[in-house]
Amino acid sequence: MNESVYNPDVLSCLASLSSDEVFTPPELANSLLDMLPPELWSNPDVKFLDPVCKSGVFLREIAKRLNRGLKSKFPDLQERINHIYTNQIFGIAITDITSLISRRTLYCSRLANGKYSVSTGFTSEEGNILYNRIEHTWVNGRCSFCGASQSVYDRGEELETHAYQFIHTENPEELFNMKFDVIVGNPPYQLSDGGDSQTEVRIRGGAIPLYDKFVLQAKSLEPRFITMVIPSRWFSGGRGLDNFRITMLNDRRISKLVDYPISTECFPGVEIKGGVCYFLWDRDYSGMCEITTKQGDLQSTDKRYLLEKDSDIFIRFNEAVSIYRKVVFLKEKSFAELVSNQKPFGLRTFYKGNKQRDTERDLLIYGNKSISYCSREIIQVNKDWIDAHKVFITMAYGAGESYPHQIINKPFYGAPSTICSETYVMIGPFKTKILAENAISYIKTKLFRFLVLLRKSTQHASSKVYQFVPMQDFNESWTDEKLYAKYGLTEEEIAFIDSMIRPMELNNGNKE
């Protein structure tokens, strides 16, 4: 064999393909398995389950480790393989095709009892990798298990239902009728709600999250260990994830958490907004969590609780915790009190006013890449804001994955008789122009945007992402130097902020 010829792992190639489901690279699968106690690999009684098989990579890597670890207990290779495959490794595929891929990966044959299968211990074609087509259970137009829309997923047999077997049952323990010691996997992340393409849903979010349901179902089986890779959006946001976040942050059995703010470092070529993470849940552990953040060549590890005092989210950067603690120590009001909800004046994004002002009382509207005019009488909400001084900033800003970046768009001054569509949120109101301009000086600081970063997991920036930002006295303008002195930040803390946040340019945000 010519060792100079590159022979890539086919599962690495699969992981780099664009797909509705994100396949797991072998390197990542092994990183999850590395968190498990080493003694598991020499125990012939430990049972492993991957309830979300796609390529079968987890099962294959588990088999490799057990094959090495059990050599002394089963000297005969075929006896050892038969024992491992029939008694220790189990999987549930998410589709018919992934069941075939997973069997081919693990057994070297799409038929577990086939001529070319490496195991001679199976009598059935499926072996220990199950797949059964499951239908959703519709209640008032939604699946009672996963929340899928009946109008989208009540489909014919020629199409996948995306009703995953592991979470579409109230009795998951009956799937194999056995107790598992380890549950491991990379569950489907989201399910399209019909508004976007699957690719857009996977990359940008805005659909029904599914991964939380797999984690909770795994916990319900009470194995010794759970390790899964999931999006990091649950740290601070995500549609319908509030209860899941509370459960995870208060679970002292999560002993390790590894976070990748840049998802492509885990899944080459796949951008998942907010990054990804994997964790180790240890049934018999209770205490602080070893938290590791990996970003490029930098790695930070600390041991702390997932939930900080006076916080309702997970603060993902270890270096940010001391900064957060210094800021909240003064117990100042939140800047979020000045930030409006979506649609501050009741106008949707697609609202188009008149090109010209008809009367002096008409209002100027900042819309989606447009400026138009409308009659004052059209506005029925927040009328008292119309003639006040204010600040506008876009509701969404796609910052990308690389650091340092800007985090939010550029704010701009809104004079009396100006309003906006839901493209923007309004900050204020203020009694004078100088107060509004001083607020803008504050928003442009790196510390302001750093505190927003701690809560901003997607491109959307509702009032919630400003919750950690403290209120200031806007009778004066603000700079980072004044803020760093006020909160007593060290040179190391300032350097970390500089590494995460770039300076904000001076042109107006409404021009972008």
Phi, psi and omega in degrees: 000133178277106185290345180282346179281125181284124181237088187290152174292124182301330180287334172292321178294317178300321184294338182267358180282147174284128187205159175296328178248142183270113178285150185265124174295147180303323180299319180291318178303318180290330176296321176294316182292332179296338181284343181283152179300133183301331183294345178298327187285349177248015180255114184285355183257352182288135181245133183246142177228128165251105185277005184220053183296132173240295177260347183083013186295321179297316181295321180295315182290327174296316180299320179299315182292317178294324179299322177285317187288335184258012184300321182288330181278330179230082183301327180283123186301313182294320177297320180295314180298315180299318179297312182299312187286326183270336186245344190237336187242127183222151180210157173234117181281154182268342176215170178297316182293321179289337174293321179291319179297316182295320178293320178297321180293314186277312186265356186064021180200140179289346175249119183299330180255019183283173183301325186259007178293138180286345177256136177254015186261001183257145173253344181256157180290328185277341182061228179256019176246105185273151163209124174229131177294124182246140176260151176290156175254106189274130174223113181054043174084002180228151175286130183289343180266314187242349179085009180299149180280129180296325181294338181261320191248005172275084194233172182287171184291344181283350181243151176292141178275338187057030173261093190285131190301321186295328183254358179257048176204148175270353182229068182297338180293343181275352182296322177237352182055048177205165179263126180262144177271325183226131172242126186221148177166179178232089188289159170304140188272314185215166179230126181302138178261012176099349184270336184229166171289159181300321181296316179297321180297314183296321185277316189255347181086198178088019178232188180281120177289144180243331189300328179298325181291325177291320179296313182294322178294321177298317178299324182297337179277350178050054173286177176288321183220146170229132171223124182218153174253127185218163175299152180272003183300335181294342180306319187220350184209212179097133181298123175070019184256008183301311181293322177297317180298315179300316180298314182292316185291336180260006182268105182283359178274353174281105187268335180219143176217125178244124188243133174243099177300332178254105190296331183294345176284344174259315183240092183307128177083359182242115178264120178243111186304132181092353179082185181225163178213162168224155189219163172241120176258123185242111185305325186261011181252150173208114182167201180289160181254136173278111187251124180239130174249127179243125183213105184064230179273359184263142176218134179232131179231135178211160178245118183200169175285151180292332183248118177280154176300139179066018177240152176244008180228173174268128176272110195284332183265122180302322181291341182278342187297315181295325178294313178303315182297321179293323181290314184284345182301328182281350176053046177277159176297160182271140175298337180302338179296339179269351186264127183288166170282178176298150184055063184301332179241017176080008184259130178286166182301322185277003180296131177238121177271201180274150179289333183236152176281123181276321180226165180292339180276351180297152183257143174273131183247124170271116182240200182287098181056035181207158172232129180217188184225153176211164177289143179301328184291344180292328186281123183245353179236146177053045181297331182288349177275342189302312186263015177265165170278144188205176177231138176246145175210144185296146179290332182232146176206114180277099187278343185081181185263337186281148177244151359281152172220182193275335177078304178231165180284175183280131178281158174215157185286137175245112183285166172306146182073020172242146178221185180212161171274184182285002170300331183241160162251156180255139176246126184139211359280164179238151182283331182227163179294322183296324177296318179295318180292326176291327175295321177297320179299326179290316181299327183283349181291155179291322181297317178305309185287333174295318179291330173292318180306323183297338181247354187261106184257347178225186180288341183282141183229079176281181182299335183297329184288348180264007188297325181279348183282122181281152176288148176235170174276112185270017168283354176225156177277166186231143174230165178297323181300317178294320181290318179298321179292319181299318185262004174065042182284143180277169177298324179293320179293319178295319178298323178293318176301316179299327181287340184259331188236128176267159178301148179269132179292164190267346183288160187290140182295334183287354180270352181273000000 
